[in-house]
Amino acid sequence: MKPLYNELCTVNERGEMKLRVPDGFNFAYDVVDRIAREDPDKRALVWKQDESCALYSRSECHERTLSFGDISRLSGQTANYLASRGIGKGDRVMLILKRHYSYWYILIALHKLGAVAMPATYMLNHDDLVSRMKATKAKAVVAIGEESICRKIAEAADEVGGVDGLFSVECTVPGFDRLDLEIEKYPPEFDRVKTKNSDPILLYFTSGTTGRPKIVIHDETYPLGHIQTALLWQNVRDDGLHLSVADTGWAKSSWGKIYGQWICGTAVFAYDFDAFSAVRMLDVIGKFGVTTFCAPPTIYRFFVKNDLLDHGFGNVEYATTAGEAINPEIAETFRKKTGLEIHSGYGQTESTLLVADFVGEPVRVGSMGKPSSLYHPIVVDENGVECDVDEPGEIVMPAEGRYDNGLCVRSCEEFDLNDTVWDGDVYRTGDIARRDSDGYLWFIGRVDDVIKSSGYRISPFEIESVLMEHPAIMDCAVTGVPDERRGFAVKATVVLKDGYHGGLAMSNELREFVKRRTADYKAPRIIKYVDKIPRTFSGKIRHVEIREGDAGEKNTK
């Protein structure tokens, strides 16, 4: 059969996409079950468990391939079992499954039920779990059967109350019902539950880089928005094998590990690891024949610096990255060794792909790429007027297409979501960028993070990128500190590599290093040496935490 994107969208000669959104669309029935009927043996998921996984020694198998027929059958059995346990339409079910293959059929089962899946990271602590369970009124939790993870979940559920079901997979844990064994008692046929396009299917919490994590809800149209992600950015192909490096607890998993990929006909490769090893990852990329690859810049940095590319990327046809700008030196070394350019993409937990190096467009390394034809993002000033070329402003989207392209967040009184990203009929990203004369966007920083010093607007991201090129820097973050003369002064919080020492000489060297690569006024006036930079679970710098620690520390120089 032809990939289903042919029926669900059109792409013109300029690469501009328009979605066709069916009434009552449901990804589980209209994509997974349909492919299972027409081509049941078509490969959907290839799973490889790494030796670093906590359950590796207890697992009965370490590799598994599931067809669409398998996913349809298992999800039907799971839907019947969960329904027997009182889970139904609108119920919220937390999923903490890491990269285990059960995530895929359990997620599809929840879509069949009309329930709301809440993917979450296993790194959440007790307070995180309690606050999320309370805020969402979680009815059940399905978790990987690791005792340490399940213990946290059980303690949080006991404190919250009202969590009716605790389920585990892979291993049996006291207090948890073994879902992957129980579903074998149930039939695979499951009568279609009627859903509307506006019904919620996913609930995420943002990473909390500028404050407390916020709730994000996506509806039945969200998977359709990711056709663009897979087809026009990741460039997946029918019967290929796509690997996006992401834990299922994060929205990046929805970007690269299921929706757009399956609609476009490619199988998904789930590399299940706890501890990252560049050598082992490259080995499995080569062994399993991955054809398209997406990873954060940090992964590419490990590949390049360890000179490991030669034996892993023989079958890879296309490479993408997101999360931050890729270092030009890393991108060029990768290109020389593999012949592949790295295509950047930008979006948020609240959205699908907003800006990218789309297929057919030249790559401009360091930029975010060009605006999506689904959303038409623009850069505006504080008055909402579109900025001139190279003038910094906030990335926003007008209301057009708000309800038919997976952009996110519906009106939801329970969570007061209208106050998070919608300003009337305009979606505000909270990210600052500039547009060059060729239409490429260049990231500057979050609205709350941009430093205003002596009349200049300074991007922390730009200075962090420069500092990271210095051989002594392991990690860094740039913030603004109140300054009597300038309003704010630029401060760099720095982690040095082993063998380097902080002090006046190093501080002067770092300032001069920045000045040689950018304007003098952007060089940090204050440099603080620390052992660790505060980051979110997904690895983003928590500038807000650094600023809170700096409160009252005025620069009087």
DRENSE-727527 format. One line per field, with one value per residue (C-alpha): residue in three letters; residue number from 1; x, z, y. Coordinates in Angstrom, 2 decimals. Each point is the difference from the previous one (the first is absolute). Layout:
! residues N
code	(ALA; ...)
pos	(NUM; ...)
c1	(X; ...)
c3	(Z; ...)
c2	(Y; ...)
This chain:
! residues 557
code	(MET; LYS; PRO; LEU; TYR; ASN; GLU; LEU; CYS; THR; VAL; ASN; GLU; ARG; GLY; GLU; MET; LYS; LEU; ARG; VAL; PRO; ASP; GLY; PHE; ASN; PHE; ALA; TYR; ASP; VAL; VAL; ASP; ARG; ILE; ALA; ARG; GLU; ASP; PRO; ASP; LYS; ARG; ALA; LEU; VAL; TRP; LYS; GLN; ASP; GLU; SER; CYS; ALA; LEU; TYR; SER; ARG; SER; GLU; CYS; HIS; GLU; ARG; THR; LEU; SER; PHE; GLY; ASP; ILE; SER; ARG; LEU; SER; GLY; GLN; THR; ALA; ASN; TYR; LEU; ALA; SER; ARG; GLY; ILE; GLY; LYS; GLY; ASP; ARG; VAL; MET; LEU; ILE; LEU; LYS; ARG; HIS; TYR; SER; TYR; TRP; TYR; ILE; LEU; ILE; ALA; LEU; HIS; LYS; LEU; GLY; ALA; VAL; ALA; MET; PRO; ALA; THR; TYR; MET; LEU; ASN; HIS; ASP; ASP; LEU; VAL; SER; ARG; MET; LYS; ALA; THR; LYS; ALA; LYS; ALA; VAL; VAL; ALA; ILE; GLY; GLU; GLU; SER; ILE; CYS; ARG; LYS; ILE; ALA; GLU; ALA; ALA; ASP; GLU; VAL; GLY; GLY; VAL; ASP; GLY; LEU; PHE; SER; VAL; GLU; CYS; THR; VAL; PRO; GLY; PHE; ASP; ARG; LEU; ASP; LEU; GLU; ILE; GLU; LYS; TYR; PRO; PRO; GLU; PHE; ASP; ARG; VAL; LYS; THR; LYS; ASN; SER; ASP; PRO; ILE; LEU; LEU; TYR; PHE; THR; SER; GLY; THR; THR; GLY; ARG; PRO; LYS; ILE; VAL; ILE; HIS; ASP; GLU; THR; TYR; PRO; LEU; GLY; HIS; ILE; GLN; THR; ALA; LEU; LEU; TRP; GLN; ASN; VAL; ARG; ASP; ASP; GLY; LEU; HIS; LEU; SER; VAL; ALA; ASP; THR; GLY; TRP; ALA; LYS; SER; SER; TRP; GLY; LYS; ILE; TYR; GLY; GLN; TRP; ILE; CYS; GLY; THR; ALA; VAL; PHE; ALA; TYR; ASP; PHE; ASP; ALA; PHE; SER; ALA; VAL; ARG; MET; LEU; ASP; VAL; ILE; GLY; LYS; PHE; GLY; VAL; THR; THR; PHE; CYS; ALA; PRO; PRO; THR; ILE; TYR; ARG; PHE; PHE; VAL; LYS; ASN; ASP; LEU; LEU; ASP; HIS; GLY; PHE; GLY; ASN; VAL; GLU; TYR; ALA; THR; THR; ALA; GLY; GLU; ALA; ILE; ASN; PRO; GLU; ILE; ALA; GLU; THR; PHE; ARG; LYS; LYS; THR; GLY; LEU; GLU; ILE; HIS; SER; GLY; TYR; GLY; GLN; THR; GLU; SER; THR; LEU; LEU; VAL; ALA; ASP; PHE; VAL; GLY; GLU; PRO; VAL; ARG; VAL; GLY; SER; MET; GLY; LYS; PRO; SER; SER; LEU; TYR; HIS; PRO; ILE; VAL; VAL; ASP; GLU; ASN; GLY; VAL; GLU; CYS; ASP; VAL; ASP; GLU; PRO; GLY; GLU; ILE; VAL; MET; PRO; ALA; GLU; GLY; ARG; TYR; ASP; ASN; GLY; LEU; CYS; VAL; ARG; SER; CYS; GLU; GLU; PHE; ASP; LEU; ASN; ASP; THR; VAL; TRP; ASP; GLY; ASP; VAL; TYR; ARG; THR; GLY; ASP; ILE; ALA; ARG; ARG; ASP; SER; ASP; GLY; TYR; LEU; TRP; PHE; ILE; GLY; ARG; VAL; ASP; ASP; VAL; ILE; LYS; SER; SER; GLY; TYR; ARG; ILE; SER; PRO; PHE; GLU; ILE; GLU; SER; VAL; LEU; MET; GLU; HIS; PRO; ALA; ILE; MET; ASP; CYS; ALA; VAL; THR; GLY; VAL; PRO; ASP; GLU; ARG; ARG; GLY; PHE; ALA; VAL; LYS; ALA; THR; VAL; VAL; LEU; LYS; ASP; GLY; TYR; HIS; GLY; GLY; LEU; ALA; MET; SER; ASN; GLU; LEU; ARG; GLU; PHE; VAL; LYS; ARG; ARG; THR; ALA; ASP; TYR; LYS; ALA; PRO; ARG; ILE; ILE; LYS; TYR; VAL; ASP; LYS; ILE; PRO; ARG; THR; PHE; SER; GLY; LYS; ILE; ARG; HIS; VAL; GLU; ILE; ARG; GLU; GLY; ASP; ALA; GLY; GLU; LYS; ASN; THR; LYS)
pos	(1; 2; 3; 4; 5; 6; 7; 8; 9; 10; 11; 12; 13; 14; 15; 16; 17; 18; 19; 20; 21; 22; 23; 24; 25; 26; 27; 28; 29; 30; 31; 32; 33; 34; 35; 36; 37; 38; 39; 40; 41; 42; 43; 44; 45; 46; 47; 48; 49; 50; 51; 52; 53; 54; 55; 56; 57; 58; 59; 60; 61; 62; 63; 64; 65; 66; 67; 68; 69; 70; 71; 72; 73; 74; 75; 76; 77; 78; 79; 80; 81; 82; 83; 84; 85; 86; 87; 88; 89; 90; 91; 92; 93; 94; 95; 96; 97; 98; 99; 100; 101; 102; 103; 104; 105; 106; 107; 108; 109; 110; 111; 112; 113; 114; 115; 116; 117; 118; 119; 120; 121; 122; 123; 124; 125; 126; 127; 128; 129; 130; 131; 132; 133; 134; 135; 136; 137; 138; 139; 140; 141; 142; 143; 144; 145; 146; 147; 148; 149; 150; 151; 152; 153; 154; 155; 156; 157; 158; 159; 160; 161; 162; 163; 164; 165; 166; 167; 168; 169; 170; 171; 172; 173; 174; 175; 176; 177; 178; 179; 180; 181; 182; 183; 184; 185; 186; 187; 188; 189; 190; 191; 192; 193; 194; 195; 196; 197; 198; 199; 200; 201; 202; 203; 204; 205; 206; 207; 208; 209; 210; 211; 212; 213; 214; 215; 216; 217; 218; 219; 220; 221; 222; 223; 224; 225; 226; 227; 228; 229; 230; 231; 232; 233; 234; 235; 236; 237; 238; 239; 240; 241; 242; 243; 244; 245; 246; 247; 248; 249; 250; 251; 252; 253; 254; 255; 256; 257; 258; 259; 260; 261; 262; 263; 264; 265; 266; 267; 268; 269; 270; 271; 272; 273; 274; 275; 276; 277; 278; 279; 280; 281; 282; 283; 284; 285; 286; 287; 288; 289; 290; 291; 292; 293; 294; 295; 296; 297; 298; 299; 300; 301; 302; 303; 304; 305; 306; 307; 308; 309; 310; 311; 312; 313; 314; 315; 316; 317; 318; 319; 320; 321; 322; 323; 324; 325; 326; 327; 328; 329; 330; 331; 332; 333; 334; 335; 336; 337; 338; 339; 340; 341; 342; 343; 344; 345; 346; 347; 348; 349; 350; 351; 352; 353; 354; 355; 356; 357; 358; 359; 360; 361; 362; 363; 364; 365; 366; 367; 368; 369; 370; 371; 372; 373; 374; 375; 376; 377; 378; 379; 380; 381; 382; 383; 384; 385; 386; 387; 388; 389; 390; 391; 392; 393; 394; 395; 396; 397; 398; 399; 400; 401; 402; 403; 404; 405; 406; 407; 408; 409; 410; 411; 412; 413; 414; 415; 416; 417; 418; 419; 420; 421; 422; 423; 424; 425; 426; 427; 428; 429; 430; 431; 432; 433; 434; 435; 436; 437; 438; 439; 440; 441; 442; 443; 444; 445; 446; 447; 448; 449; 450; 451; 452; 453; 454; 455; 456; 457; 458; 459; 460; 461; 462; 463; 464; 465; 466; 467; 468; 469; 470; 471; 472; 473; 474; 475; 476; 477; 478; 479; 480; 481; 482; 483; 484; 485; 486; 487; 488; 489; 490; 491; 492; 493; 494; 495; 496; 497; 498; 499; 500; 501; 502; 503; 504; 505; 506; 507; 508; 509; 510; 511; 512; 513; 514; 515; 516; 517; 518; 519; 520; 521; 522; 523; 524; 525; 526; 527; 528; 529; 530; 531; 532; 533; 534; 535; 536; 537; 538; 539; 540; 541; 542; 543; 544; 545; 546; 547; 548; 549; 550; 551; 552; 553; 554; 555; 556; 557)
c1	(0.00; 1.02; 0.98; -3.08; 1.43; -1.04; -3.63; 0.51; 1.95; 1.10; 3.44; 0.40; 3.04; 1.37; -0.03; -2.97; -2.27; -3.72; -1.71; -3.25; -1.60; -2.77; -2.86; 0.30; 3.62; 1.60; 3.61; -0.50; -2.89; 0.71; 3.74; 1.12; -3.04; -0.40; 3.60; -0.46; -3.00; 1.59; 3.64; 0.14; 3.61; 1.32; 2.76; -1.01; 2.55; 3.49; 1.10; 3.50; 0.72; 3.48; 2.13; -0.13; -3.74; -0.79; -2.12; 2.41; 1.04; -3.63; -1.44; -1.04; 0.88; 2.14; -1.25; -3.50; -1.68; -3.71; -2.13; -3.07; -2.01; 1.78; -0.56; -3.69; -0.46; 1.90; -1.66; -3.45; 0.78; 1.34; -3.06; -2.30; 2.01; 0.15; -3.71; -0.64; 1.95; -2.19; 2.15; -2.08; -0.44; 1.53; 1.87; 3.62; 2.63; 3.65; 2.58; 3.52; 1.41; 3.37; 0.69; -1.61; -1.95; -3.21; -0.31; -1.13; -2.87; -1.12; -0.13; -2.07; -2.30; -0.64; -0.79; -2.51; -1.63; -0.18; 2.10; 2.71; 3.59; 2.42; 3.57; 2.48; 3.69; 1.20; 2.22; -2.92; 0.41; -2.70; -1.16; -0.09; -2.18; -2.34; -0.51; -0.64; -2.41; -1.93; -0.07; -1.25; -2.13; 1.87; -2.10; 2.79; 3.73; 1.77; 3.71; 3.04; 0.43; 3.06; -0.45; 1.55; -2.31; -3.09; 0.71; -0.03; -3.22; -1.74; 1.00; -1.20; -3.28; -0.60; 0.49; -2.26; -2.79; -2.44; 2.48; -1.99; 2.55; 3.74; 1.38; 3.48; 1.57; 3.08; 0.29; -2.39; 0.06; -1.97; -3.10; -0.04; -2.05; 2.06; -1.63; 2.05; -1.01; -3.62; -0.84; 0.58; -3.38; -1.89; -1.10; 1.66; -3.28; -1.13; -3.08; 0.81; -0.60; -1.45; 2.32; -0.01; 2.98; -0.03; 0.24; 3.28; 2.39; 3.30; 0.96; 3.57; 1.78; 2.48; 3.63; -0.14; 3.01; -1.44; -2.31; -2.15; -0.97; -3.33; -2.66; -0.35; -2.92; -0.14; -3.09; -0.81; 1.43; 3.47; 1.39; -0.91; 2.19; 2.97; -0.37; 2.05; 2.55; 0.65; -0.50; 1.44; 2.65; 1.16; -0.50; -1.10; -0.89; -2.45; 1.37; 3.00; 1.13; 0.06; 1.82; -0.72; 2.06; -2.57; -1.58; -3.73; -0.64; 0.66; -1.92; 2.99; -1.14; -3.27; 2.02; 2.24; -1.14; -3.58; -2.50; 1.49; 2.34; -2.78; -2.25; 2.92; 0.61; 3.34; 0.69; 1.25; 3.19; -0.16; 3.48; -0.64; 2.94; 0.59; 3.63; 1.03; 2.94; 0.97; 1.71; -3.01; -2.47; 1.99; 0.27; -3.78; -0.58; 2.18; -1.20; -3.72; 0.31; -1.39; -0.82; -0.94; 1.36; -0.87; 1.88; 0.88; 3.28; 1.67; -0.25; 1.63; 2.73; 0.82; 0.03; 2.34; 2.38; 0.46; 0.59; -2.56; -2.08; 1.60; -1.70; -3.48; -1.43; 0.36; -3.77; -1.10; -1.38; -1.07; 0.90; -1.88; 0.40; -2.04; 0.19; 2.76; 2.18; 2.56; 3.60; 1.25; 3.28; -1.87; -2.37; 2.86; 2.02; -3.12; -0.60; 3.57; -0.10; -3.51; -0.91; -3.13; -1.06; -1.74; -3.43; -1.17; -3.57; -1.83; -3.30; -1.41; -1.82; -3.09; 0.47; 1.27; 2.81; -0.01; 3.30; 2.49; 2.50; -2.70; 0.69; 1.25; 1.12; 3.72; 1.29; 1.31; 1.88; -0.75; -3.43; -3.35; -0.98; -3.04; -3.61; -2.45; -2.66; -2.52; 0.37; 1.61; 1.90; 1.19; 2.27; -1.72; 1.03; -1.53; -2.95; -0.76; 1.35; 2.07; 3.70; 2.30; 2.88; 2.50; -2.18; -0.55; -3.52; -2.26; -1.02; -3.80; -2.65; -3.30; -3.25; -0.38; -0.05; -0.20; -2.47; 1.08; 3.76; 1.07; 1.23; -1.17; -1.63; -3.72; -2.10; -0.15; -1.57; 1.25; 3.64; -0.49; 2.08; -1.07; 2.33; 3.08; 0.67; -3.02; -0.20; -3.43; 0.31; 3.80; 2.20; 3.07; 3.05; 1.90; 3.12; 1.98; 1.57; 0.96; -0.76; 2.75; -0.44; -0.44; -2.78; 2.03; -0.67; 2.82; -0.70; 0.84; -1.59; -3.12; -1.91; 0.81; 3.67; 1.01; 2.35; -0.56; 3.30; 0.79; -2.77; 1.12; -1.97; 2.42; -0.71; 1.21; -0.11; 2.46; 2.53; -0.41; 0.71; 3.17; 1.24; -0.57; 2.60; 2.72; 2.05; -0.30; -3.81; -1.98; -3.34; -1.27; -3.05; -0.35; -2.38; -0.48; 0.86; -1.42; 2.55; -0.18; 1.38; -1.14; -3.30; 1.35; 3.50; 0.86; 0.95; 1.43; -0.38; 2.66; 1.00; 3.65; 1.44; 2.43; 3.45; -1.24; -0.35; -2.17; 1.42; 0.86; 2.23; -2.62; -2.76; 2.01; 0.76; -3.68; -1.01; 2.56; -1.06; -3.59; 1.08; 1.99; -3.10; -2.75; -0.63; 1.87; -3.21; -1.04; 3.04; -0.84; 0.93; -0.56; 1.23; -0.91; 1.53; -2.26; -0.05; -3.33; -2.48; -3.66; -1.95; -3.45; -0.55; 0.24; 3.37; -0.99; 1.67; -2.20; 0.94; -2.78; 1.71; 3.30; -1.72; -1.76; 3.36; 1.41; -2.79; 1.54; 3.45; 0.37; 2.95; 1.36; 3.08)
c3	(0.00; -0.52; 3.11; 1.46; -0.17; -3.66; 1.17; 2.92; -1.53; -3.19; -0.72; -2.88; -2.21; 2.51; 2.79; 1.76; 1.86; 0.60; 2.19; -0.71; 3.40; 0.05; 2.45; 2.94; -0.79; 2.44; -0.60; 1.55; -2.24; -3.12; -0.26; 2.07; -0.45; -3.63; -0.86; 2.00; -2.15; -3.35; 0.68; 3.35; -0.38; -0.69; 2.50; 2.62; 2.83; 0.45; 3.65; 1.33; 3.72; 0.96; 2.63; 2.08; 0.73; 3.63; -0.96; -2.60; 2.08; 0.82; -3.47; -1.99; -3.34; -1.05; -3.55; -1.43; -3.25; 0.00; -3.12; -0.30; 0.40; 3.32; 1.20; -0.93; 1.79; 3.16; 0.23; -0.37; 2.78; 2.18; -0.65; 1.03; 3.14; 1.06; -0.70; 2.32; 2.63; -0.36; -2.35; -2.61; -2.09; 1.52; 2.78; 0.49; 0.09; 0.77; -2.00; 1.40; -2.36; -1.07; -3.47; 0.52; -2.99; 2.06; -0.09; -3.63; 0.32; 3.37; -1.45; -2.95; 2.47; 1.85; -3.31; -0.73; 3.38; -0.49; 3.16; 0.51; 0.06; 2.25; -0.94; 2.75; 0.67; 2.48; 1.56; 1.73; 3.78; 2.64; 0.03; -3.81; -0.14; 2.72; -1.63; -3.42; 1.31; 1.93; -2.81; -2.59; 2.22; -1.36; 0.10; -0.67; -0.56; -2.25; 0.71; -0.96; 2.65; 1.75; 3.76; 0.65; -2.51; 1.12; 3.65; -0.68; -1.96; 2.70; 2.76; -2.01; -0.94; 3.64; 1.04; -2.74; 0.18; -2.84; -2.22; -0.72; -1.86; 0.15; -2.79; -0.87; -3.07; -0.51; 3.70; 2.86; 2.82; 3.29; -0.11; -3.83; -2.38; -2.79; -3.08; -2.67; 1.41; 0.81; -3.50; -1.37; 1.50; -2.11; -3.67; -2.55; -1.46; 1.53; -1.11; -1.19; 2.56; -1.61; 0.36; -1.21; -1.45; 3.04; 2.51; 1.95; -0.53; 1.54; 3.06; 0.52; 2.49; -1.43; 1.06; 2.19; -1.23; 1.03; 2.85; 1.21; -2.60; -1.70; -1.21; -3.76; -1.58; -3.57; -1.78; -2.68; -2.79; 1.55; -1.80; -3.35; 0.77; 0.16; -3.63; -0.75; 2.68; -1.54; -3.71; -0.55; 2.74; 0.99; -3.62; 1.01; -2.73; -0.39; 1.51; 1.45; 3.63; 1.99; 3.29; 2.10; 3.19; 2.68; 3.11; -0.36; 2.95; -2.16; -2.85; -2.28; 0.03; -1.64; -2.52; -1.07; 1.23; -1.13; -1.63; -3.09; -0.58; -0.14; -2.12; -2.44; -0.10; 1.80; 2.91; 3.29; 1.66; 3.81; 1.46; 3.69; 2.11; 3.43; -0.37; -3.29; -1.81; -3.34; -1.05; 0.75; -1.58; -3.20; 0.01; 0.11; -2.58; -2.38; 1.00; -0.36; -3.11; 1.26; -3.04; 1.61; 3.26; 2.41; 3.18; 2.14; -0.82; 3.02; -1.66; -3.19; 2.09; 1.59; -3.39; -1.57; 2.91; 0.40; -3.73; -0.07; -3.06; -2.51; 1.19; 0.90; -2.75; -3.06; -0.52; 1.40; -2.77; 1.93; 3.32; 2.11; 3.36; 2.43; 3.50; -0.59; -2.83; -1.37; 0.22; -3.54; 0.58; 1.07; -2.98; -2.47; 1.42; -0.13; -3.62; -1.03; 1.60; -1.02; -2.95; 1.93; 1.02; 3.37; -0.42; 3.00; 1.25; 2.61; 1.83; 3.48; 2.24; -0.91; -3.74; -2.82; -2.27; -0.33; -1.70; -1.72; -2.71; -2.17; -2.74; -3.12; 1.81; 0.41; 3.53; 1.74; 2.98; 3.26; -1.09; 0.99; -3.65; -1.75; 1.22; -0.36; -2.68; 2.46; 2.56; -1.74; 3.08; -0.05; 2.19; 1.65; 2.25; 3.38; -1.77; -2.11; -3.20; -2.26; 0.40; -2.74; -1.20; 2.82; 2.60; 3.03; 1.11; 1.28; -2.22; -0.22; -2.13; -1.14; 0.69; -3.50; 0.23; 3.78; 0.12; -2.85; -0.03; 3.38; 1.42; 3.44; 3.02; -0.24; 2.29; 3.23; 3.03; 2.41; -0.66; -1.07; -3.06; -1.86; 2.20; -0.96; -3.69; -1.64; -0.10; -1.52; -3.37; -0.05; 1.19; 1.82; 0.22; 2.54; -2.15; -1.46; -3.46; -2.99; -3.69; -2.57; -3.54; -1.38; 2.44; 2.42; 3.73; 2.54; 3.65; 2.65; 3.20; 2.13; 0.63; 3.71; -0.66; -2.38; 1.73; -0.46; 0.70; -0.80; -2.59; -1.70; -0.14; 0.60; -0.71; 2.77; -2.55; -2.29; 2.79; 1.31; -3.50; -0.24; 3.46; -0.78; -2.74; 2.57; 0.81; 3.77; 0.10; 0.90; 0.46; 0.49; 0.37; -0.60; 1.96; 0.79; 3.43; 1.13; -0.69; 1.22; -3.23; -2.71; 1.31; -0.27; -0.37; -1.79; 2.33; -1.01; 2.34; -1.07; 0.54; -0.91; -1.34; 2.12; 0.04; -0.25; 2.90; 0.52; 1.02; -1.34; -2.80; -1.27; 0.26; -2.05; -2.57; -0.36; -0.39; -2.74; -1.67; -0.23; -1.18; -2.85; -1.25; 0.62; 1.14; 3.05; 1.88; -0.07; 1.93; 3.55; 2.67; 2.75; -0.13; 2.67; 0.17; 1.15; -0.01; -1.80; -2.10; 1.05; -2.80; -0.57; -0.36; -3.77; 0.29; -0.53; 2.10; 2.82; -0.32; 2.44; 2.78; -0.62; 0.00; 3.26; 1.52; -1.23; 1.57; 2.00; -1.52; -1.75; -2.19; 1.00; -2.22)
c2	(0.00; 3.61; 2.00; 1.68; 3.50; 0.01; 0.13; 2.36; 2.88; 1.72; 1.44; 2.47; 0.59; 2.53; -2.59; 1.63; -2.41; 0.12; -2.60; -1.80; -0.55; -2.65; 0.41; -2.36; -0.84; -2.42; -1.07; -3.45; -1.01; 2.04; -0.63; -2.99; -2.23; 0.95; -0.91; -3.20; -0.93; 0.82; -0.98; -1.87; -1.12; 3.51; 0.79; 2.58; -0.20; -1.42; -0.11; -0.61; -0.11; 1.20; -1.70; 3.19; -0.48; -0.73; -3.02; -1.41; -3.01; -0.84; 0.52; -3.05; 1.65; 2.92; 0.51; 0.00; 1.05; 0.83; 0.29; 2.19; -3.17; -0.59; 3.58; -0.18; -3.32; 0.95; 3.41; -1.60; -2.47; 2.81; 2.18; -2.85; -0.68; 3.66; 0.40; -2.95; 1.92; 3.06; 2.08; 1.81; 3.11; 3.12; -1.84; 1.04; -2.70; 0.74; -1.98; -0.41; -2.62; 1.39; -1.47; -3.41; -1.32; -0.28; 3.81; -0.13; -2.46; 1.42; 3.53; -1.27; -1.82; 3.27; 1.70; -2.77; 0.54; 3.76; 0.34; 2.64; -1.26; 1.86; -1.02; 0.83; -0.50; -2.58; 2.68; 1.74; 0.09; -0.48; 3.62; 0.12; -3.10; 1.23; 3.40; -1.54; -2.60; 2.64; 2.56; -2.48; -2.25; -3.00; -3.16; -2.51; -0.36; -2.49; -0.35; -2.00; -2.68; 1.43; -0.13; 3.43; 1.67; -1.88; 0.73; 3.76; -0.31; -2.06; 2.42; 2.99; -1.72; -0.91; 3.64; 1.34; -2.56; -0.60; -1.85; -3.14; -2.09; -0.61; -2.18; -1.26; -1.57; -2.19; -0.94; -0.72; 2.56; -0.22; 2.19; 0.16; -2.13; -1.52; 1.56; -1.76; -3.40; 0.84; 1.20; -3.52; -0.97; 2.56; 0.01; 2.31; 1.29; 3.28; 1.92; 3.51; 2.72; 3.12; 2.99; 3.62; 1.86; 2.26; -2.87; -0.08; -2.91; 1.17; 2.02; 1.18; 2.21; 2.50; -0.24; 3.11; 1.98; 3.40; -1.03; -2.87; -2.62; 0.75; -2.40; -0.48; -1.86; -1.35; -1.25; -2.58; 2.21; 0.14; -3.11; 1.59; 3.02; -2.35; -1.09; 3.12; -0.96; -3.40; 0.71; 3.47; 0.17; -3.50; -1.13; -3.50; -2.47; -2.85; -3.23; 1.85; -0.09; 3.24; 0.61; 3.08; 0.02; 0.85; -1.48; -0.68; 2.33; 3.06; 1.61; -0.65; -3.61; 1.03; 2.00; -2.86; -3.39; -0.61; 2.35; 1.62; -2.92; -2.61; 2.21; 0.33; -3.75; -0.30; -2.32; 1.41; -1.23; 0.04; -0.20; -0.68; 1.18; 1.51; 1.08; 1.57; -1.58; 1.54; -3.24; -2.22; 2.43; 0.12; -3.78; -0.44; 2.75; -1.99; -3.47; 0.72; 2.16; 3.31; 2.17; 3.33; 1.36; 2.83; 0.90; 3.02; 1.76; -1.62; -3.44; 1.25; 1.61; -3.37; -1.71; 2.54; 0.47; -3.73; -0.49; -2.78; 0.81; -2.35; -3.19; 1.28; 2.17; -2.19; -0.33; 3.36; 2.21; 3.10; 1.63; 2.55; 1.72; 2.11; 1.44; 2.55; 1.27; -2.42; 1.19; 0.80; -1.85; -3.15; 0.26; 0.43; -2.92; -2.18; 1.01; -0.80; -3.44; -1.08; 2.20; 1.04; 3.47; 0.38; 1.62; 2.04; 0.23; 2.09; -0.40; -0.29; -2.45; 2.02; -0.42; -2.13; 1.24; 3.81; 0.86; -2.31; -0.76; -1.53; -2.54; 1.77; 3.18; 0.81; -0.50; 3.10; -1.42; 1.79; 1.21; -1.48; -0.40; 1.48; 0.40; -2.89; 0.27; -1.48; 2.78; 3.01; 1.21; 3.60; 2.13; 2.97; 2.88; 0.88; 1.64; -3.05; 1.57; -2.26; 0.77; 1.18; -2.19; -0.74; 1.75; -2.30; -0.82; -2.77; -2.92; -0.10; -1.72; 1.54; -1.85; -1.43; -3.76; 0.09; -2.86; -2.24; -0.48; -1.39; 3.30; -0.91; 1.17; 0.24; 2.10; -1.96; 1.68; -2.64; 0.89; 3.65; -0.72; 3.13; 2.03; -1.99; 0.53; 1.63; 3.79; 0.45; -1.72; 0.04; -2.85; 1.34; -2.23; 2.08; -0.40; 2.90; -0.23; 2.11; -0.55; 0.45; 1.29; -3.55; -0.89; -2.13; 0.46; 0.25; -0.83; 2.60; -1.30; -0.22; 3.23; -0.23; -0.80; 2.81; 2.44; 3.74; 1.76; 3.65; 0.05; -3.22; -3.26; -2.86; -3.66; -2.34; -2.83; 1.80; 0.59; -3.55; -1.33; 2.07; -1.01; -3.69; 0.26; 0.77; -3.14; 0.59; 0.09; -3.10; 1.77; 3.54; 2.23; 3.75; 2.24; 3.67; 1.47; 3.38; 2.73; 3.62; 1.48; -2.41; -1.32; -3.53; -1.38; -3.24; -2.81; -3.38; -2.97; -2.47; -3.62; -0.62; -3.24; -1.98; 1.57; 3.61; 2.39; 3.04; 3.34; 3.44; -1.28; -2.46; 2.62; 2.49; -2.70; -0.89; 3.66; 0.55; -3.25; 1.28; 3.46; -1.48; -1.80; 2.53; 3.59; 1.30; 0.87; -3.66; -1.23; -1.14; 2.52; -2.53; -3.61; -2.51; -3.48; -2.86; -3.79; -0.39; 1.98; -0.44; -1.67; -1.42; -3.75; 0.45; 1.74; 3.63; 2.69; 1.34; 3.66; 0.86; -1.99; 1.77; 3.40; -0.82; -0.90; 3.31; 2.06; 2.80; -0.47; 3.34; 0.82; 3.38; 0.04)
